Amino acid sequence: MKKNIALVAGGYSGEYVISVQSAVTIEKNLDSNKYAVYKIIVTREGWTHTAPDGQQYEVDKNDFSLTINGNKIKFDCVFIGIHGTPGEDGRLQGYFEMLDIPYTSCGMVTSALTFNKSYCNKVVAALNVVNVSKSVHIFNNQPYNTQDILQQLHLPIFVKPAEGGSSIGMSKVKTAEELQPAIDKAFKEDSQILIEEFVKGRELTIGVYRAGGQLHVLPITEVVSSKEFFDYEAKYTPGVSNEITPAPVPAEITALVQQTASKLYNLLNCKGITRIDFIWEEANNKLFFLEANTMPGQSENSLIPQQVRAAGMTLTDFYGAVLEEAMKG
């Protein structure tokens, strides 16, 4: 018997389009001999499955089921493919936990924590396994003073929405005059902002996942952007950034990144596929934590699919292993 899999995509954020692209890759690479896949697009207006004949079916949110031609379809597992809210920030995770339906991502608390870059930084700093850049956390409903911020942090600094993804609303600030416009820009995307010191170094990112009861690390990617930093355009415009997998770094740095990512995955109680980003400050040979992405992009050119291929795996085997691990409970 095929397992019924709900592949949820879309979401309520600016990353909707990226999520739909991820879902195309995931659906294409799930083994149709093992899984009956129902893609469900989640929007504020409704949660909808479109059948091959074009007929649309609304999800019954009471038990997360579909009724098609009089048949009630319940799901053995949910493959979450939503970037941003509500699929990356713990909301859907809590909903599926209440319904006792297995799903492929981190749990509710870990998802919520890692989604907020500022709170995640504080927890990672307290774990004492990797360096974390100095930062300030501000809210749009609380007073803040740009002079105070500039006294606490050394320029240049990054200003970014605390809970935004895909680098939307992010700025690199080099002068005091640029800070307020950067804050205004970030507040258009989110009600809270992370302002952190810039660390000059090489950006290294690594996928970590659990399958067959074992923790696995994928090959490391180095991200080299032709822009000032890896922003939305650099991420999603071909040719703007160069992603090299495996990263051309010394063996001891590869080992350090793999070990640190594995420790963080376990200490943050991650599940499913998590991509952890670092900056390697070559000058001082220090590794800095950048962020933990619990819902990394899965479109054909995204970093995780690149790393899976570099590891000599097919996406079909990879996604199958992730699904089976989730269904083990």
Order of alpha helices (4+ residues) and beta strands (2+ residues): beta-alpha-beta-beta-beta-beta-beta-beta-alpha-alpha-alpha-beta-beta-alpha-beta-beta-alpha-beta-beta-beta-beta-alpha-beta-alpha-beta-beta-alpha-alpha
